[in-house]
Amino acid sequence: MSDEALVVAGVGKRYGDRDVLRDVSFSIRSGEAVGYLGPNGAGKSTTLKIVAGVTRPTGGSVRVRGLDPDRESTRALRRLGALLETPGVPPYLTGADLLEYVARVKGVPATERHRAARRSAEAMAVVEHLDRPFGSLSTGLTRRMLLAATLVGDPDTLLLDEPTLGLDPAARQDLRDVLRGLHRQGLTLLVSTHLLDDVSEVCDRVLFLRDGSLVGDEPVHPGADDGSGTRGRRVRMQFGAPVTAAELAGALGPAFQVTLDGPRAADVRFAGGDDEQRALLAAVVRAGLPMITASTPGSDLARRYLERVGREDAT
């Protein structure tokens, strides 16, 4: 089987006399988390609808694990979980109703639908809310229930359109933590958004889209991959006395990549988010190493966004 989860080749989409997408091409390897970044109206949602087989392209082709989502929609759908824009769910429908309906649409046998729905709800920590109607759920719980629906049938690739839109800061961070967890489990993610933090905290790679054209395809954190797959955050540490790489590595373990910058400074890279960063700092303190400052260098994603896309809707 090819290592490519998604292949988009020369895709265009025209509505009337307006080109929404122009010759868009990219591929995503199995297990990658890729951000699709651009302002509102750039064509991001249209791309995801074409990949999901909801909309036909005017030109070009799409393959999902080698399958054409237009001509082989049933087989392709089984490999995909998709949250496209913000679906309108009747307020009287319960979470269990939605998840079991999705299981039916995706061809899960009738005897397995309840179990498949519950398994997806467990992954999103919403089992206790399955019997509640959507009209009674908070915005954050609603979004988590919708994400649970994308996991029904155990897809290996998720298409997520503005997954954190409308959430308060705490709920948005919780959802980013969930998406990082799914990525660590090996799922392939394509996250369409105009929020830079969604990309910088979740994704390995970023595609920049402007006015329907792809204008950039690059790592989210340039230089953050040491070749072993350790990507994500970087913490800069200063020490009050000399430390060695062996001391730091012994304190932190193999999940953290240590690079010394002189005898009293080090960069530590790791995959993950706030929990992993807290574990990193706690480990240094427990080891008795003379750390005096720790900081997270600012990302240059905002600068690159402005260079490639411009100022409209930069967030």
Secondary structure as GFF3:
##gff-version 3
##sequence-region A 1 315
A	DSSP	beta_strand	4	15	.	.	.	ID=ss1
A	DSSP	beta_strand	18	29	.	.	.	ID=ss2
A	DSSP	beta_strand	33	37	.	.	.	ID=ss3
A	DSSP	alpha_helix	44	51	.	.	.	ID=ss4
A	DSSP	beta_strand	59	64	.	.	.	ID=ss5
A	DSSP	alpha_helix	73	79	.	.	.	ID=ss6
A	DSSP	beta_strand	80	83	.	.	.	ID=ss7
A	DSSP	alpha_helix	95	105	.	.	.	ID=ss8
A	DSSP	three_ten_helix	110	112	.	.	.	ID=ss9
A	DSSP	alpha_helix	113	123	.	.	.	ID=ss10
A	DSSP	three_ten_helix	127	129	.	.	.	ID=ss11
A	DSSP	three_ten_helix	134	136	.	.	.	ID=ss12
A	DSSP	alpha_helix	139	151	.	.	.	ID=ss13
A	DSSP	beta_strand	157	161	.	.	.	ID=ss14
A	DSSP	alpha_helix	169	184	.	.	.	ID=ss15
A	DSSP	beta_strand	188	193	.	.	.	ID=ss16
A	DSSP	alpha_helix	196	202	.	.	.	ID=ss17
A	DSSP	beta_strand	205	210	.	.	.	ID=ss18
A	DSSP	beta_strand	213	219	.	.	.	ID=ss19
A	DSSP	beta_strand	233	239	.	.	.	ID=ss20
A	DSSP	alpha_helix	245	252	.	.	.	ID=ss21
A	DSSP	beta_strand	256	260	.	.	.	ID=ss22
A	DSSP	beta_strand	265	270	.	.	.	ID=ss23
A	DSSP	alpha_helix	274	286	.	.	.	ID=ss24
A	DSSP	beta_strand	291	295	.	.	.	ID=ss25
A	DSSP	alpha_helix	301	308	.	.	.	ID=ss26
###
